[in-house]
Amino acid sequence: MTTEPAAQTVRVEARAKVNLYLHVTGRRDDGYHLLDSLVVFPRVGDTIEVEPAGPAEPPARSTTAVIARRQSRRSNPVPQDLDRHAASRLAMTVPHPPSSPHSLRRSTSAVDPRDKPGGDEPGVSRARRAASRLAMTVPHPPSSPHLLRRSTSSMDPRDKPGGDEPGVRGGGATREAVLASSAASVHGDPELSLTVSGPFAGDVPAGADNLVLRAARLLAEAAGVPARARIHLVKRLPVASGIGGGSADAAATLQALARLWRLDPDTVELPALALRLGADVPMCLAARPVFVGGIGEEIAPAPRLPAFSLLLANPGVAVATPSVFAARRGGFSAPCRFSEPPADARALAELLSRAGNDLAEPAEGLAPEIADVLAALEAQPGALLSRMSGSGATCFALFASQGEAEAARGALAAQHPHWWLAAAPAG
């Protein structure tokens, strides 16, 4: 996890978590499984931006995401007074109603009441009303458990830092693709707001289980400060995919807000707060190669790893972690840690080949597409190892060089245009 110097806006990169191996070593009396895993964080992920909250405004009552293609803008011109960011970002106020932590389906509730005939609502800006009207013109993609396709046109500039992100292909969508979410009635606190953009913005839960908002409230409570901030999430990682996207976002939120609020690290223990948010959040807070034990709270530095790159591939399937553990059968595995630094990527792959992912078999039973992804990765020239990460469905192949990973990404993108693919250095 990387951060920029403290300023009015604090930005933290929330990198993907990849389990190079994952063994289930036991089970506690309370039902939680004990794990042994080597985790790395390749240079691909989401971004969290936080800034001070402005003057209190009347709470908005809708959630709207708009990423419109050029053709949509031609046929539905944007009103001249529309603020560009209001049209391109997902406005999400702090919601209270409960929702699933892995909610993928879009809400189909009524249109924002501010758009109904009968006059303007006092205190609502023309830009915000215009953004709501524009959202209603964008066609909705089918709602399904599959991951949304990526759009790279008309995207908020923050979704593509420095231009097109190298080595990433999202779900095979063309540059003219369209993403949108319908309006949803919510209730929230105007002092703590969350906006979301990016190719997977529509899959981010909008309820009380949203990990970013939970992290913000938890940190404010622990520090004894008001929970006041504007938070923006650029969602590039697919949800429920075994690479810790939500956990990384929560960890990045803790770090960003701790800097924004100038909290004393001696008085607020971020690792302890991270564990309260989820078993994967502490390792994402570390964001460096580590061995993980217990239920995720035991973190130990890994030996120095050589330079290598990973190609991540997801077939467009979301897999719920509890379902994978529930489907698991059989005994437990021994830890598989090593202490000597591997000499190169090939030596690392050899060490990892002695381990595995104990969740792969039950995950494949729930999502047979995982087996196809693993076979496709294994067949790529230069692939030293292929394996599933976490509870799936994202899989990876390990390469000695970024060039080999990029070449494999290009080949798979041509063969499987609807897969999410990302090639990135990890060593």
C-alpha beads as a LAMMPS data file, in Angstrom:
LAMMPS data file: protein, C-alpha beads

427 atoms
426 bonds

1 atom types
1 bond types

-500.0 500.0 xlo xhi
-500.0 500.0 ylo yhi
-500.0 500.0 zlo zhi

Masses

1 110.0

Atoms # bond

1 1 1 0.000 0.000 0.000
2 1 1 1.546 3.299 -1.049
3 1 1 0.599 6.776 0.132
4 1 1 1.275 10.323 -0.966
5 1 1 2.484 13.086 1.395
6 1 1 -0.174 14.523 3.695
7 1 1 -2.233 17.289 2.071
8 1 1 -5.802 18.446 1.780
9 1 1 -6.368 15.339 -0.326
10 1 1 -4.725 12.104 0.829
11 1 1 -4.433 9.288 -1.684
12 1 1 -3.620 5.657 -0.821
13 1 1 -3.289 2.816 -3.314
14 1 1 -5.122 -0.346 -2.238
15 1 1 -3.274 -3.158 -3.966
16 1 1 -4.699 -6.567 -4.728
17 1 1 -3.866 -9.380 -2.302
18 1 1 -2.652 -12.624 -3.896
19 1 1 -2.189 -15.871 -1.960
20 1 1 0.791 -17.642 -3.551
21 1 1 -0.238 -20.651 -1.485
22 1 1 -3.001 -21.178 1.072
23 1 1 -3.246 -24.086 3.501
24 1 1 -6.089 -24.688 5.942
25 1 1 -4.260 -25.902 9.046
26 1 1 -7.100 -26.305 11.535
27 1 1 -10.365 -24.998 12.877
28 1 1 -11.119 -23.125 16.077
29 1 1 -13.968 -23.988 18.415
30 1 1 -15.878 -20.939 17.199
31 1 1 -15.829 -22.265 13.619
32 1 1 -13.138 -19.993 12.198
33 1 1 -10.520 -21.788 10.117
34 1 1 -6.793 -21.436 10.775
35 1 1 -4.640 -20.678 7.763
36 1 1 -1.055 -20.642 6.584
37 1 1 -0.374 -18.524 3.509
38 1 1 2.248 -16.505 1.653
39 1 1 0.689 -13.262 0.456
40 1 1 2.035 -10.701 -2.014
41 1 1 0.640 -7.449 -3.365
42 1 1 1.177 -6.884 -7.110
43 1 1 1.065 -3.360 -8.498
44 1 1 -2.593 -3.346 -9.457
45 1 1 -5.516 -2.299 -7.316
46 1 1 -8.027 0.290 -6.218
47 1 1 -7.420 3.854 -5.021
48 1 1 -8.794 5.623 -1.953
49 1 1 -8.844 9.433 -1.830
50 1 1 -9.983 11.360 1.253
51 1 1 -10.403 15.073 1.890
52 1 1 -12.021 17.204 4.589
53 1 1 -15.796 17.361 4.497
54 1 1 -17.211 20.682 3.361
55 1 1 -20.055 22.643 4.930
56 1 1 -23.030 20.479 5.819
57 1 1 -25.568 20.118 3.014
58 1 1 -29.050 18.597 2.923
59 1 1 -28.540 14.815 2.660
60 1 1 -28.860 13.410 -0.832
61 1 1 -31.368 10.587 -1.206
62 1 1 -30.079 8.689 -4.193
63 1 1 -27.165 6.592 -5.323
64 1 1 -26.193 7.237 -8.915
65 1 1 -23.307 5.920 -10.985
66 1 1 -22.678 7.272 -14.444
67 1 1 -19.958 6.210 -16.801
68 1 1 -21.399 7.144 -20.193
69 1 1 -20.006 6.440 -23.626
70 1 1 -19.572 9.079 -26.287
71 1 1 -22.581 7.882 -28.237
72 1 1 -24.813 8.269 -25.184
73 1 1 -23.638 11.831 -24.772
74 1 1 -24.385 12.575 -28.425
75 1 1 -27.932 11.262 -28.236
76 1 1 -28.527 12.650 -24.734
77 1 1 -26.567 15.921 -24.512
78 1 1 -25.393 16.967 -21.083
79 1 1 -26.990 20.182 -19.795
80 1 1 -24.570 23.094 -20.083
81 1 1 -24.605 23.754 -16.359
82 1 1 -23.649 20.159 -15.448
83 1 1 -20.582 19.862 -13.299
84 1 1 -18.297 17.304 -14.998
85 1 1 -17.478 15.404 -11.831
86 1 1 -21.123 15.315 -10.793
87 1 1 -21.928 13.455 -14.009
88 1 1 -18.994 11.044 -13.960
89 1 1 -18.878 9.910 -10.359
90 1 1 -21.072 7.719 -8.227
91 1 1 -22.687 9.845 -5.514
92 1 1 -23.214 7.707 -2.456
93 1 1 -24.266 9.127 0.898
94 1 1 -23.659 7.206 4.072
95 1 1 -26.288 4.467 4.055
96 1 1 -27.791 2.697 7.033
97 1 1 -30.020 -0.090 5.644
98 1 1 -28.314 -3.485 5.807
99 1 1 -27.158 -5.214 2.651
100 1 1 -25.061 -8.231 1.713
101 1 1 -21.281 -7.690 1.912
102 1 1 -21.031 -9.255 -1.521
103 1 1 -24.017 -7.564 -3.117
104 1 1 -23.625 -7.582 -6.896
105 1 1 -27.121 -6.874 -8.146
106 1 1 -28.147 -3.325 -8.856
107 1 1 -30.994 -1.652 -7.085
108 1 1 -34.156 -1.108 -9.103
109 1 1 -35.883 1.293 -6.726
110 1 1 -37.642 4.412 -7.887
111 1 1 -36.110 7.411 -9.584
112 1 1 -34.704 10.114 -7.324
113 1 1 -37.724 12.107 -6.102
114 1 1 -35.863 15.315 -6.918
115 1 1 -36.345 14.525 -10.614
116 1 1 -40.142 14.349 -10.459
117 1 1 -42.196 17.162 -11.977
118 1 1 -43.338 19.860 -9.635
119 1 1 -40.371 22.115 -9.086
120 1 1 -36.909 22.096 -7.618
121 1 1 -36.174 20.894 -4.130
122 1 1 -34.697 23.718 -2.025
123 1 1 -30.966 23.438 -1.402
124 1 1 -30.236 21.056 -4.294
125 1 1 -27.726 22.318 -6.845
126 1 1 -28.521 22.456 -10.557
127 1 1 -25.448 20.333 -11.262
128 1 1 -26.626 17.545 -8.956
129 1 1 -30.100 17.528 -10.503
130 1 1 -28.536 17.484 -13.940
131 1 1 -26.332 14.536 -12.964
132 1 1 -29.401 12.651 -11.759
133 1 1 -31.217 13.389 -15.025
134 1 1 -28.233 12.231 -17.046
135 1 1 -28.056 8.980 -15.075
136 1 1 -31.577 8.107 -16.153
137 1 1 -30.549 8.334 -19.835
138 1 1 -27.818 5.704 -19.579
139 1 1 -28.992 2.150 -20.391
140 1 1 -28.580 -0.436 -17.668
141 1 1 -26.513 -3.564 -18.286
142 1 1 -28.113 -6.868 -17.241
143 1 1 -27.978 -7.532 -13.529
144 1 1 -26.268 -10.845 -12.859
145 1 1 -23.768 -12.471 -10.499
146 1 1 -21.119 -11.998 -13.193
147 1 1 -18.651 -9.170 -12.961
148 1 1 -19.372 -5.981 -14.844
149 1 1 -17.460 -5.207 -18.001
150 1 1 -14.946 -2.418 -17.946
151 1 1 -15.464 0.883 -19.697
152 1 1 -12.451 3.060 -20.528
153 1 1 -14.313 5.840 -22.289
154 1 1 -15.804 8.858 -20.556
155 1 1 -14.255 7.662 -17.308
156 1 1 -13.417 9.882 -14.375
157 1 1 -9.727 10.819 -14.920
158 1 1 -8.921 9.384 -11.509
159 1 1 -9.865 5.930 -12.820
160 1 1 -6.907 6.035 -15.203
161 1 1 -3.958 7.653 -13.403
162 1 1 -1.367 8.655 -15.962
163 1 1 -3.519 7.542 -18.865
164 1 1 -4.462 3.973 -19.737
165 1 1 -3.348 1.576 -17.046
166 1 1 -0.806 -0.863 -18.544
167 1 1 -1.364 -4.558 -18.231
168 1 1 -5.044 -4.434 -17.287
169 1 1 -7.982 -5.628 -19.299
170 1 1 -11.390 -5.594 -17.678
171 1 1 -14.004 -8.032 -18.792
172 1 1 -13.513 -7.510 -22.511
173 1 1 -15.571 -4.340 -22.865
174 1 1 -14.708 -1.969 -25.681
175 1 1 -13.943 1.725 -25.179
176 1 1 -17.523 2.485 -26.154
177 1 1 -18.995 0.336 -23.385
178 1 1 -21.474 1.728 -20.889
179 1 1 -21.734 1.232 -17.140
180 1 1 -24.521 2.640 -15.031
181 1 1 -26.378 1.882 -11.824
182 1 1 -29.963 2.708 -11.089
183 1 1 -31.107 5.120 -8.434
184 1 1 -31.505 3.751 -4.915
185 1 1 -33.222 5.417 -1.983
186 1 1 -30.838 5.810 0.962
187 1 1 -30.532 7.778 4.175
188 1 1 -27.252 9.105 5.437
189 1 1 -25.075 11.572 7.293
190 1 1 -23.909 14.421 5.031
191 1 1 -20.673 14.804 7.014
192 1 1 -19.305 11.425 5.858
193 1 1 -19.748 10.723 2.147
194 1 1 -18.459 8.114 -0.272
195 1 1 -18.249 8.429 -4.035
196 1 1 -17.215 5.576 -6.291
197 1 1 -15.985 5.449 -9.871
198 1 1 -14.152 2.876 -11.950
199 1 1 -15.001 -0.259 -13.914
200 1 1 -16.520 -2.080 -10.920
201 1 1 -18.216 0.877 -9.224
202 1 1 -21.640 -0.668 -9.720
203 1 1 -20.676 -3.743 -7.668
204 1 1 -19.716 -1.819 -4.522
205 1 1 -22.230 -2.476 -1.702
206 1 1 -24.148 0.664 -0.759
207 1 1 -25.442 -0.521 2.619
208 1 1 -24.171 -0.556 6.161
209 1 1 -21.805 -3.426 5.332
210 1 1 -19.703 -1.241 3.019
211 1 1 -16.198 -1.781 4.388
212 1 1 -14.917 1.681 3.497
213 1 1 -17.645 3.381 5.513
214 1 1 -17.306 0.887 8.352
215 1 1 -13.568 1.583 8.485
216 1 1 -14.159 5.335 8.602
217 1 1 -16.689 5.115 11.436
218 1 1 -14.589 2.633 13.400
219 1 1 -11.480 4.809 13.206
220 1 1 -13.384 7.940 14.207
221 1 1 -14.913 6.154 17.199
222 1 1 -11.567 4.737 18.334
223 1 1 -9.831 8.110 17.986
224 1 1 -12.659 10.122 19.542
225 1 1 -12.965 12.438 16.547
226 1 1 -15.977 13.333 14.393
227 1 1 -16.452 11.078 11.383
228 1 1 -16.206 13.887 8.840
229 1 1 -14.618 13.304 5.433
230 1 1 -15.269 13.021 1.743
231 1 1 -14.061 9.625 0.519
232 1 1 -13.643 8.621 -3.109
233 1 1 -12.998 5.031 -4.195
234 1 1 -11.735 4.152 -7.665
235 1 1 -12.866 0.540 -7.996
236 1 1 -10.653 -1.331 -10.460
237 1 1 -10.644 -4.768 -8.800
238 1 1 -13.578 -7.171 -9.204
239 1 1 -15.557 -7.895 -6.039
240 1 1 -15.821 -11.289 -4.307
241 1 1 -12.887 -12.532 -6.365
242 1 1 -10.278 -13.832 -3.900
243 1 1 -7.852 -10.904 -4.160
244 1 1 -9.020 -8.888 -1.151
245 1 1 -10.407 -5.859 -2.963
246 1 1 -12.818 -4.829 -0.203
247 1 1 -10.268 -5.586 2.524
248 1 1 -7.592 -3.550 0.745
249 1 1 -10.043 -0.657 0.393
250 1 1 -10.795 -0.775 4.127
251 1 1 -7.098 -0.862 5.029
252 1 1 -6.360 2.042 2.698
253 1 1 -9.231 4.009 4.247
254 1 1 -7.790 3.530 7.728
255 1 1 -4.386 4.778 6.587
256 1 1 -5.730 7.704 4.585
257 1 1 -8.071 8.983 7.281
258 1 1 -5.446 8.557 9.999
259 1 1 -3.280 10.982 8.029
260 1 1 -6.118 13.323 7.125
261 1 1 -7.241 13.541 10.752
262 1 1 -3.589 13.714 11.950
263 1 1 -4.043 10.885 14.429
264 1 1 -1.244 9.854 16.766
265 1 1 -0.165 6.295 15.775
266 1 1 0.732 5.622 19.406
267 1 1 -2.868 6.135 20.519
268 1 1 -4.732 4.445 17.653
269 1 1 -3.669 0.899 16.792
270 1 1 -4.618 0.450 13.151
271 1 1 -3.829 -3.324 13.037
272 1 1 -6.287 -3.989 15.879
273 1 1 -8.970 -1.946 14.147
274 1 1 -8.185 -3.714 10.867
275 1 1 -8.845 -7.130 12.410
276 1 1 -12.258 -5.943 13.631
277 1 1 -13.146 -5.208 9.996
278 1 1 -12.165 -8.620 8.643
279 1 1 -9.515 -11.342 8.688
280 1 1 -7.865 -10.109 5.456
281 1 1 -7.665 -6.428 6.434
282 1 1 -4.536 -6.649 8.678
283 1 1 -2.442 -8.230 5.910
284 1 1 -3.719 -5.608 3.449
285 1 1 -2.666 -2.938 5.941
286 1 1 0.872 -4.386 5.804
287 1 1 0.781 -4.561 1.966
288 1 1 4.139 -6.306 1.639
289 1 1 5.132 -9.978 1.220
290 1 1 4.139 -11.712 4.459
291 1 1 3.341 -15.107 5.881
292 1 1 -0.126 -15.133 7.399
293 1 1 -1.343 -17.421 10.176
294 1 1 -4.235 -17.807 12.592
295 1 1 -7.418 -16.467 11.017
296 1 1 -5.382 -13.740 9.337
297 1 1 -4.195 -11.752 12.338
298 1 1 -0.788 -13.430 12.687
299 1 1 1.565 -11.683 10.258
300 1 1 5.270 -12.431 9.833
301 1 1 7.681 -10.965 7.273
302 1 1 8.510 -13.243 4.366
303 1 1 12.100 -13.721 3.206
304 1 1 13.277 -11.432 0.433
305 1 1 11.534 -12.519 -2.752
306 1 1 13.085 -12.289 -6.207
307 1 1 11.694 -10.147 -9.008
308 1 1 8.675 -11.761 -10.679
309 1 1 5.368 -10.821 -12.256
310 1 1 1.854 -12.179 -11.983
311 1 1 -0.925 -12.450 -14.519
312 1 1 -4.300 -12.321 -12.747
313 1 1 -7.357 -13.738 -14.491
314 1 1 -10.995 -13.843 -13.437
315 1 1 -13.661 -15.431 -15.664
316 1 1 -16.373 -13.023 -14.536
317 1 1 -17.635 -15.090 -11.613
318 1 1 -18.075 -13.937 -8.015
319 1 1 -17.531 -16.611 -5.363
320 1 1 -18.612 -16.106 -1.743
321 1 1 -15.908 -17.109 0.743
322 1 1 -18.320 -18.651 3.323
323 1 1 -19.755 -20.915 0.619
324 1 1 -16.276 -22.148 -0.311
325 1 1 -15.362 -22.991 3.281
326 1 1 -18.740 -24.686 3.771
327 1 1 -18.104 -26.876 0.715
328 1 1 -14.627 -27.895 1.843
329 1 1 -14.131 -31.542 2.831
330 1 1 -11.206 -33.524 4.183
331 1 1 -8.492 -32.931 6.740
332 1 1 -6.026 -30.171 7.327
333 1 1 -2.647 -29.335 5.828
334 1 1 0.684 -28.560 7.455
335 1 1 2.266 -25.099 7.180
336 1 1 4.612 -24.693 4.225
337 1 1 6.827 -21.748 5.093
338 1 1 10.453 -21.284 4.049
339 1 1 13.186 -19.125 5.517
340 1 1 15.855 -18.922 2.799
341 1 1 15.297 -16.333 0.053
342 1 1 14.741 -18.038 -3.311
343 1 1 17.438 -17.167 -5.839
344 1 1 15.098 -16.289 -8.701
345 1 1 11.529 -16.639 -9.937
346 1 1 12.058 -20.239 -11.006
347 1 1 13.352 -21.173 -7.553
348 1 1 10.331 -19.441 -5.988
349 1 1 7.966 -21.385 -8.235
350 1 1 9.703 -24.602 -7.226
351 1 1 9.169 -23.820 -3.538
352 1 1 5.528 -22.936 -4.131
353 1 1 4.934 -26.134 -6.105
354 1 1 5.349 -28.061 -2.853
355 1 1 2.285 -26.264 -1.469
356 1 1 -1.170 -25.568 -2.917
357 1 1 -4.494 -23.886 -2.289
358 1 1 -6.766 -26.004 -0.110
359 1 1 -9.798 -23.976 -1.215
360 1 1 -9.344 -24.622 -4.941
361 1 1 -11.308 -27.878 -5.080
362 1 1 -14.431 -26.629 -3.274
363 1 1 -14.285 -23.367 -5.217
364 1 1 -14.157 -25.227 -8.540
365 1 1 -17.200 -27.205 -7.428
366 1 1 -19.083 -23.923 -7.034
367 1 1 -17.581 -22.250 -10.106
368 1 1 -16.356 -24.787 -12.716
369 1 1 -14.988 -21.914 -14.812
370 1 1 -12.026 -21.769 -12.414
371 1 1 -10.628 -24.992 -13.882
372 1 1 -10.756 -23.461 -17.362
373 1 1 -8.858 -20.388 -16.173
374 1 1 -6.158 -22.492 -14.523
375 1 1 -5.725 -24.594 -17.658
376 1 1 -5.456 -21.489 -19.845
377 1 1 -2.865 -19.899 -17.548
378 1 1 -0.798 -23.070 -17.318
379 1 1 -0.642 -23.262 -21.116
380 1 1 0.957 -19.822 -21.497
381 1 1 4.627 -19.694 -22.535
382 1 1 6.828 -18.757 -19.599
383 1 1 4.259 -19.615 -16.924
384 1 1 6.203 -21.133 -14.027
385 1 1 3.189 -21.812 -11.791
386 1 1 -0.586 -21.376 -11.991
387 1 1 -2.907 -21.361 -8.979
388 1 1 -6.110 -19.896 -7.569
389 1 1 -5.857 -17.000 -5.110
390 1 1 -7.798 -16.990 -1.849
391 1 1 -11.282 -18.451 -2.188
392 1 1 -11.454 -17.613 -5.902
393 1 1 -12.419 -17.133 -8.562
394 1 1 -9.332 -15.101 -9.530
395 1 1 -6.352 -17.242 -10.538
396 1 1 -2.768 -16.289 -11.332
397 1 1 0.252 -17.415 -13.279
398 1 1 3.764 -16.598 -12.105
399 1 1 6.323 -15.356 -14.669
400 1 1 9.999 -14.452 -14.449
401 1 1 9.471 -11.173 -16.306
402 1 1 6.795 -8.545 -16.851
403 1 1 7.224 -8.916 -20.608
404 1 1 6.212 -12.581 -20.470
405 1 1 3.225 -11.747 -18.267
406 1 1 2.135 -8.995 -20.672
407 1 1 2.428 -11.322 -23.668
408 1 1 0.303 -13.932 -21.912
409 1 1 -2.261 -11.293 -20.994
410 1 1 -2.538 -10.261 -24.635
411 1 1 -2.978 -13.856 -25.781
412 1 1 -5.672 -14.599 -23.203
413 1 1 -7.469 -11.322 -23.927
414 1 1 -7.835 -12.390 -27.549
415 1 1 -9.049 -15.871 -26.601
416 1 1 -11.307 -14.832 -23.709
417 1 1 -12.469 -11.243 -24.287
418 1 1 -14.845 -11.264 -21.303
419 1 1 -12.267 -12.215 -18.682
420 1 1 -10.790 -9.626 -16.331
421 1 1 -7.016 -9.702 -16.797
422 1 1 -4.166 -7.795 -15.160
423 1 1 -0.394 -8.290 -15.484
424 1 1 1.763 -6.616 -12.857
425 1 1 5.135 -6.917 -11.083
426 1 1 4.880 -8.528 -7.659
427 1 1 8.409 -9.178 -6.449

Bonds

1 1 1 2
2 1 2 3
3 1 3 4
4 1 4 5
5 1 5 6
6 1 6 7
7 1 7 8
8 1 8 9
9 1 9 10
10 1 10 11
11 1 11 12
12 1 12 13
13 1 13 14
14 1 14 15
15 1 15 16
16 1 16 17
17 1 17 18
18 1 18 19
19 1 19 20
20 1 20 21
21 1 21 22
22 1 22 23
23 1 23 24
24 1 24 25
25 1 25 26
26 1 26 27
27 1 27 28
28 1 28 29
29 1 29 30
30 1 30 31
31 1 31 32
32 1 32 33
33 1 33 34
34 1 34 35
35 1 35 36
36 1 36 37
37 1 37 38
38 1 38 39
39 1 39 40
40 1 40 41
41 1 41 42
42 1 42 43
43 1 43 44
44 1 44 45
45 1 45 46
46 1 46 47
47 1 47 48
48 1 48 49
49 1 49 50
50 1 50 51
51 1 51 52
52 1 52 53
53 1 53 54
54 1 54 55
55 1 55 56
56 1 56 57
57 1 57 58
58 1 58 59
59 1 59 60
60 1 60 61
61 1 61 62
62 1 62 63
63 1 63 64
64 1 64 65
65 1 65 66
66 1 66 67
67 1 67 68
68 1 68 69
69 1 69 70
70 1 70 71
71 1 71 72
72 1 72 73
73 1 73 74
74 1 74 75
75 1 75 76
76 1 76 77
77 1 77 78
78 1 78 79
79 1 79 80
80 1 80 81
81 1 81 82
82 1 82 83
83 1 83 84
84 1 84 85
85 1 85 86
86 1 86 87
87 1 87 88
88 1 88 89
89 1 89 90
90 1 90 91
91 1 91 92
92 1 92 93
93 1 93 94
94 1 94 95
95 1 95 96
96 1 96 97
97 1 97 98
98 1 98 99
99 1 99 100
100 1 100 101
101 1 101 102
102 1 102 103
103 1 103 104
104 1 104 105
105 1 105 106
106 1 106 107
107 1 107 108
108 1 108 109
109 1 109 110
110 1 110 111
111 1 111 112
112 1 112 113
113 1 113 114
114 1 114 115
115 1 115 116
116 1 116 117
117 1 117 118
118 1 118 119
119 1 119 120
120 1 120 121
121 1 121 122
122 1 122 123
123 1 123 124
124 1 124 125
125 1 125 126
126 1 126 127
127 1 127 128
128 1 128 129
129 1 129 130
130 1 130 131
131 1 131 132
132 1 132 133
133 1 133 134
134 1 134 135
135 1 135 136
136 1 136 137
137 1 137 138
138 1 138 139
139 1 139 140
140 1 140 141
141 1 141 142
142 1 142 143
143 1 143 144
144 1 144 145
145 1 145 146
146 1 146 147
147 1 147 148
148 1 148 149
149 1 149 150
150 1 150 151
151 1 151 152
152 1 152 153
153 1 153 154
154 1 154 155
155 1 155 156
156 1 156 157
157 1 157 158
158 1 158 159
159 1 159 160
160 1 160 161
161 1 161 162
162 1 162 163
163 1 163 164
164 1 164 165
165 1 165 166
166 1 166 167
167 1 167 168
168 1 168 169
169 1 169 170
170 1 170 171
171 1 171 172
172 1 172 173
173 1 173 174
174 1 174 175
175 1 175 176
176 1 176 177
177 1 177 178
178 1 178 179
179 1 179 180
180 1 180 181
181 1 181 182
182 1 182 183
183 1 183 184
184 1 184 185
185 1 185 186
186 1 186 187
187 1 187 188
188 1 188 189
189 1 189 190
190 1 190 191
191 1 191 192
192 1 192 193
193 1 193 194
194 1 194 195
195 1 195 196
196 1 196 197
197 1 197 198
198 1 198 199
199 1 199 200
200 1 200 201
201 1 201 202
202 1 202 203
203 1 203 204
204 1 204 205
205 1 205 206
206 1 206 207
207 1 207 208
208 1 208 209
209 1 209 210
210 1 210 211
211 1 211 212
212 1 212 213
213 1 213 214
214 1 214 215
215 1 215 216
216 1 216 217
217 1 217 218
218 1 218 219
219 1 219 220
220 1 220 221
221 1 221 222
222 1 222 223
223 1 223 224
224 1 224 225
225 1 225 226
226 1 226 227
227 1 227 228
228 1 228 229
229 1 229 230
230 1 230 231
231 1 231 232
232 1 232 233
233 1 233 234
234 1 234 235
235 1 235 236
236 1 236 237
237 1 237 238
238 1 238 239
239 1 239 240
240 1 240 241
241 1 241 242
242 1 242 243
243 1 243 244
244 1 244 245
245 1 245 246
246 1 246 247
247 1 247 248
248 1 248 249
249 1 249 250
250 1 250 251
251 1 251 252
252 1 252 253
253 1 253 254
254 1 254 255
255 1 255 256
256 1 256 257
257 1 257 258
258 1 258 259
259 1 259 260
260 1 260 261
261 1 261 262
262 1 262 263
263 1 263 264
264 1 264 265
265 1 265 266
266 1 266 267
267 1 267 268
268 1 268 269
269 1 269 270
270 1 270 271
271 1 271 272
272 1 272 273
273 1 273 274
274 1 274 275
275 1 275 276
276 1 276 277
277 1 277 278
278 1 278 279
279 1 279 280
280 1 280 281
281 1 281 282
282 1 282 283
283 1 283 284
284 1 284 285
285 1 285 286
286 1 286 287
287 1 287 288
288 1 288 289
289 1 289 290
290 1 290 291
291 1 291 292
292 1 292 293
293 1 293 294
294 1 294 295
295 1 295 296
296 1 296 297
297 1 297 298
298 1 298 299
299 1 299 300
300 1 300 301
301 1 301 302
302 1 302 303
303 1 303 304
304 1 304 305
305 1 305 306
306 1 306 307
307 1 307 308
308 1 308 309
309 1 309 310
310 1 310 311
311 1 311 312
312 1 312 313
313 1 313 314
314 1 314 315
315 1 315 316
316 1 316 317
317 1 317 318
318 1 318 319
319 1 319 320
320 1 320 321
321 1 321 322
322 1 322 323
323 1 323 324
324 1 324 325
325 1 325 326
326 1 326 327
327 1 327 328
328 1 328 329
329 1 329 330
330 1 330 331
331 1 331 332
332 1 332 333
333 1 333 334
334 1 334 335
335 1 335 336
336 1 336 337
337 1 337 338
338 1 338 339
339 1 339 340
340 1 340 341
341 1 341 342
342 1 342 343
343 1 343 344
344 1 344 345
345 1 345 346
346 1 346 347
347 1 347 348
348 1 348 349
349 1 349 350
350 1 350 351
351 1 351 352
352 1 352 353
353 1 353 354
354 1 354 355
355 1 355 356
356 1 356 357
357 1 357 358
358 1 358 359
359 1 359 360
360 1 360 361
361 1 361 362
362 1 362 363
363 1 363 364
364 1 364 365
365 1 365 366
366 1 366 367
367 1 367 368
368 1 368 369
369 1 369 370
370 1 370 371
371 1 371 372
372 1 372 373
373 1 373 374
374 1 374 375
375 1 375 376
376 1 376 377
377 1 377 378
378 1 378 379
379 1 379 380
380 1 380 381
381 1 381 382
382 1 382 383
383 1 383 384
384 1 384 385
385 1 385 386
386 1 386 387
387 1 387 388
388 1 388 389
389 1 389 390
390 1 390 391
391 1 391 392
392 1 392 393
393 1 393 394
394 1 394 395
395 1 395 396
396 1 396 397
397 1 397 398
398 1 398 399
399 1 399 400
400 1 400 401
401 1 401 402
402 1 402 403
403 1 403 404
404 1 404 405
405 1 405 406
406 1 406 407
407 1 407 408
408 1 408 409
409 1 409 410
410 1 410 411
411 1 411 412
412 1 412 413
413 1 413 414
414 1 414 415
415 1 415 416
416 1 416 417
417 1 417 418
418 1 418 419
419 1 419 420
420 1 420 421
421 1 421 422
422 1 422 423
423 1 423 424
424 1 424 425
425 1 425 426
426 1 426 427
